[in-house]
């Protein structure tokens, strides 16, 4: 999915990398957030 600059990102939930907690993008509403996705190492993506 490609999103153009300035477009609001869709809400999503992911597991936190260091606990069993879930993190939802909408939980950061009103704060500046940088979202970056990188392919997992050695997956060919």
C-alpha positions as a Python dict, from the first residue, in 0.01 Angstrom:
ca = {
    (1, 'X'): (0, 0, 0),
    (2, 'X'): (144, 335, -98),
    (3, 'X'): (39, 653, 82),
    (4, 'X'): (112, 998, -56),
    (5, 'X'): (295, 1253, 161),
    (6, 'X'): (53, 1452, 374),
    (7, 'X'): (-215, 1181, 373),
    (8, 'X'): (-329, 1047, 708),
    (9, 'X'): (-209, 692, 766),
    (10, 'X'): (-474, 424, 823),
    (11, 'X'): (-509, 305, 1182),
    (12, 'X'): (-330, -20, 1263),
    (13, 'X'): (-221, -225, 1564),
    (14, 'X'): (109, -408, 1602),
    (15, 'X'): (277, -604, 1878),
    (16, 'X'): (543, -412, 2071),
    (17, 'X'): (893, -544, 2000),
    (18, 'X'): (989, -576, 2368),
    (19, 'X'): (670, -695, 2540),
    (20, 'X'): (335, -866, 2487),
    (21, 'X'): (159, -527, 2462),
    (22, 'X'): (-16, -403, 2150),
    (23, 'X'): (52, -57, 2007),
    (24, 'X'): (-216, 120, 1800),
    (25, 'X'): (-139, 420, 1579),
    (26, 'X'): (-453, 602, 1693),
    (27, 'X'): (-313, 592, 2049),
    (28, 'X'): (-67, 861, 1938),
    (29, 'X'): (-334, 1099, 1804),
    (30, 'X'): (-231, 1463, 1846),
    (31, 'X'): (140, 1380, 1869),
    (32, 'X'): (403, 1374, 1597),
    (33, 'X'): (485, 1017, 1492),
    (34, 'X'): (729, 876, 1238),
    (35, 'X'): (621, 542, 1093),
    (36, 'X'): (884, 342, 905),
    (37, 'X'): (849, -10, 770),
    (38, 'X'): (1156, -211, 671),
    (39, 'X'): (1170, -558, 520),
    (40, 'X'): (1282, -830, 756),
    (41, 'X'): (1647, -921, 703),
    (42, 'X'): (1711, -1194, 447),
    (43, 'X'): (1349, -1223, 332),
    (44, 'X'): (1418, -1101, -20),
    (45, 'X'): (1172, -814, 25),
}
